[in-house]
Amino acid sequence: NFIIPWKNIDEEMSDQTHDRTNIHRYTKNFIDNNKKVISYMVKEFEMKKAAADYKRSRSAKTGELDMAKLHLYQLKDDIFNRIQVVPDGKNHGIVMVLDWSGSMSGSVKPTVEQAALLSMFCRRIQIPFRLYAFSDGYSKKGKRDAYDTYMEKKRKAKTKKQKLAAREEYDNRNLNKTFGENPFNEDEQKWDLGNLNLLEIFSEKMSNSEFVRSMENWFELGFHNDHWDYYYENKHSMNFDRDFHLPYGLHLGGTPLDHSIVLMRDYLQDFKRDYGLDITTFIALTDGESHSCVGSYDSALVDRRYNKVHQLSRGYRGAT
C-alpha cells in the first residue's frame, strides 16, 4: 500500500514539540479570507453545470390534454401539454497529487495553499476528491525496521557472499512494483516504483476539524520547506512555529512523478468505480520532469487505446 493516511502524518507532527498558536491563527485567516473565492468558484461551476444540463434537455409530451389547444384538434395533432426533461447531471470526482520534491522549495507554501483552495471547493460542492503529496523521502516504520535489520546482518556478515545475500534480501523486501509486473506491456521489464509514497493531505471523508487540522500541518510543512524561518528574526511575528523541527521523512525529496502516474493508472479506475463517477479529473501540481522508473534502454509503453508505442528513455531524467 503506497498511501500514508493523514493521521500517520499528524502523529509524526505531534511527536515533535509543536506550538500551534501561530499556524492555527494563519489557517483560520486563510479559510475566512478565501470564503468569497470559494463561493465564486461554486457559482461558476453551478452556472456551467446548469448550461450543460440545459443543452442536454429535451421537450416531451406529458400525455395530458392542453385545454388551451383543444379547439385545434382538427388542425393539429399536438394538443398535449409538454414538459422540459433534464437528464441527470454527471457525477464528478477529482484526484490531485502534489510534488514534494526539493526543486519545489520556494514554491511549496503557495502550491499547498492552491491545493487547499481546490479541496475547499470540492468539499463545498460535495464531490469525492483526494489530495496526496508524492514523495520518495518518507519511510514507513516497516521499511525503517527492515533497514535496521539489514545493517545488523551486514555488520555480522563475515563473508562477501553473506553481505550480498543480506543486501538482496533487503532489496527484494523494499522494491515496490505494480502487481509485480509491468502494467503496460508483456515483456519481463519490472517497473520499480522505488520508495514512492502518497502522503494523504485531504479527502471528502474528513470531518471539518480533521480537515482544518491537516491544513495546519501542511501549512506548517510549507513554511519550513520554503525556509521562511531564515527570513524572520522575531519568532512571535511569524505565522508558524520557528522552533519546530520537521520529521525527517517530511522533508522535500526526489521527483517520483512518473512513478505516481504509473500508480494512478489503476487507482483512478478504482476511484471512479467505487464512487460511480462519470467524470474523474486528475491534477498534478508539479514544477518539472520526473526521474526514471524504468531500467532498460529498450523499455516501451504500449497505449492500447490509440494503438501506439512510446519509447521510454533511461537515466535519472527519464521521460514518459
TARAMO-V827518 format. One line per field, one symbol per residue. phi: phi as a letter, one per 20 degrees, with the letter a starting at -180 (. if undefined). psi: psi as a letter, one per 40 degrees, with the letter a starting at -180 (. if undefined). Layout:
# TARAMO-V827518
phi: ???
psi: ???
This chain:
# TARAMO-V827518
phi: .eedgffffffffffefceegffffffffffffdfffffffffffffffffffffefbecfendfeffdffdfedceecdfcceedfgfeedbccccdfddffegocfgfffffffffffffffeldfbbccdebdeecfgffffffffffffffefdcffffffffffffffdeecflmcffdbefefeeeeldfcdefdcbffffffffffffggfffffgffemffeeceeffeedbefefdfggfdffcecefffffgffgeffffffffdmeecdddcdebdafeefccccfdfbdeeffdlcddfdedpfdfcc
psi: hehhiddddddddddihhheddddddddddddeedddddddddddddddddddddeiihiieeiihdeedeededidgfiiiihhhihiihiihhihhhfideeheedddddddddddddddddefihiihihhieehhidddddddddddddddeheiddddddddddddddehhiheeihedieaehihhebfhihhhdiieeiidddddddddddddddddeefdeeehdhdeeieihdehhhideeiibagfddddddddddddddddddefidhhhhhhgieaiiiieieideiihhgddefihhihiiadgii.
